[in-house]
Amino acid sequence: MMKKTWINISEFLKRYILFENQTLMVKFCVFSSVLVILPVLSVGFITYTYSSYELEEEFKQSSQKIIEQVELHVEYYLQDFEIASLKIINSPEMGSLLRLETNGSEYDPKLTEQAYKVLKNSEYSRSDISNITVSLDNGIVIDSLRERNYYPATNIKEEYWYSSVPKNGMVLLVSRTLKLKDKELPVISLVRRLYNPHTLKPVGMLIIDINFKRIEEISKMVTFDKNGYFFILDANGHYVYHPDYKKLGNKVEFKQLDHLESEQSGSVLIDNNRKEFVSYSFSRNIGWSFFTAAPYEDLQVGIQQIRTAIIWTIFISLVFAYLVGFYSISKSIVRPIHRLRSFMKEVEIGHLNGKVKVESNDEIGQLTAGFNKTVERLSNLLEEVYVSKLKEAEMTLNKTETELKMLQSQINPHFLYNSLETIRGMALEEGRESIAHISSSLGKLLRYNLRNSKPTVSLREEIKFCEMYLQIQMFRFEDRFDYLFDIPDYLMEKEVVKFSLQPIVENCFMHSIGENAKKIKISITAQLLSDSLFVIRITDTGVGIKEEVLKGLTEKLSKNSTNLGGQHIGIMNVHQRIRYVFGAAYGITITSKRGVETEVSIHLPIVDVKEVKEK
């Protein structure tokens, strides 16, 4: 039962997951969809998520930097007013006023006037001070605005912040509204308790009202979102600064922004009528919290643009990939395979003359080329089998004739050798020593070629009979050539192919002396190239070989061809015998410069003749 279930599952996977019985194009479409769409969508989703997060973080950091800049400027700005308040308190005139008893029995109107001048001078020293008020507990009130202030000083004690003024002499910064005759002026009030210098008991309040001129300038210098704004809350959550002056002094309406002083900085999303993204920073120096607010949808605009760009990029990329991919797959993979399949069906029924066009060098192209070669070889083999049977009878008929010719080829050299000996004897009888010498040399050359069936001899012996051949040519050409042997003694006993020098030297007379009127020089040298290789060079200063002839000769030597059209047959014969005896790594190379010289190099292995005999 378990085995049957597993077989069913395996069949299901093959049919519906691996598409075993579907065409290549269907498989490519399905697999490319899985392998392309899923990774692209994953990359797009990850990119969108990461970009959104980075954009939000960048917005937070930017807002935080803006807040820190404003916070720093405002702190420095308000510290100046704190110093100004200390100057007022520590002035002699204000000290005299603060030393009065709380019942006012020692009150002197001059003291009030002197204190007023101190306040007025301080007010004149800065253009951003709107009013300075000293309110003592004994009922004395000194106001730099005097009758222009339409807000009774007694009402100050009823404001929300009055009871929260620090009793340790520190300042409190609150937002208030200064009421003048024809307008209401929003101000930031720096409040500090006043103490009797002698008893150190609290005797009143110093209130410095600062207009928003400078704070507005600082806020406007901040570059922020076009729909965003900046505001400040005091330690109790009241608006100290807001672009909407109606909110100044009021409690912040969002619970999420109340009591944030426990945190240095951060951000929060306010769910108000337009859903704002708020960043904040708390200043421990002045007890205020600084805020920047921007509509969350403005932040989402950038994220939506990124999302739209990613979606369009993915869509266009996929459309382009499928259009180009399907075309290239169809052209480079499916179509060649269909063509190869059609040709295979032709081969199955015996049509071996055709070929499949190879359009590429990839695996399919190599497979097609290999199949073409296989079909071609099969066709050639069938033809060879047919031809071989036709030739079998002809070979049988020619066998006897071949044996007779071989016997004749052995008899003729002996006849020539005996004839040369007869000529030598007759020349000696007649006193013609030069003819006798030539006949003797020719006989020795013929005997050298017949007496030893071994394919190799020592270099010394080969040079001996090569020089003998050159001496014979001296009788013919006299002073039209000169020759030179330069062979080291340590190479004399090395093994060379028998009768390998004379055919090459003979070419010097056939192709150089016959075409050249000047005297030529033939040099035969040998040189050790390595511990296992030496070279014999035959050089002549004749007319040289034509470039096209040399190119064809070199190509045929490299291919070990025997089809030389009747020319240079001796060189090819020596080259083939060297490769046959010593291997394909050795043989002949030719270089020639027209009108200068020709050099034939014979490359041979280092093999001692004695070692060969011992083997």
Buried (B, 14 or more C-beta within 10 A) or exposed (E): EEEEEEEEEEEEEEEEEEBEEBEBBEEBBBEBEEEBBEEBEEEBEEBBEEBBEEBBEEBBEBBBEBBBBBBBBBBEBBEEBBEBBBBBBEBEBBBBBBBBEBEEEEBEEEBBEBBBEBBBBBBEEBEBBBBBBBBBEEEBBBBBBEEEBEBEBEEBEEEEBBEEBEEEEEBBBBBBBBBBEEEEBBBBBBBBBBBBBEEEEBBBBBBBBBBBEBBEEBBEEBEBBEEBBBBBBBBBBBBBBBEEBEBBBEEBEBEEBBEBBEEEBEBBEBEEEEEBBBBBBBBEEBBBBBBBBBBBEBBBEBBEEBBEEBEEEBEEEBEEBBEEBBEEBBEBBBEBEBBBEEBEEBBEEEEBEEBBEBBBEEEBBEBBBEBBEEBEEEEEEEEEEEEEEEEEEEEEEEEEEEEEEEEEEEEEEEEBBEEBBEBBEEBBEEEBEEBBBBBBBBBBBBBBBEEEEEBBBBBBBBBEBBBBBBEBBBEEEEEBBEBEEEBEEEBBBBBBBBBBBBBBBBBBBEBBBEEBEEEBBBBBBBBBEEEEBBBBBBBBBBBBBEEEBBEBBBEBBEEEBEEBEEBBEBBBBBBBBBBEBBEEEBBBBBBBEEEEBBBBBBBBBBBEBEEEEEE
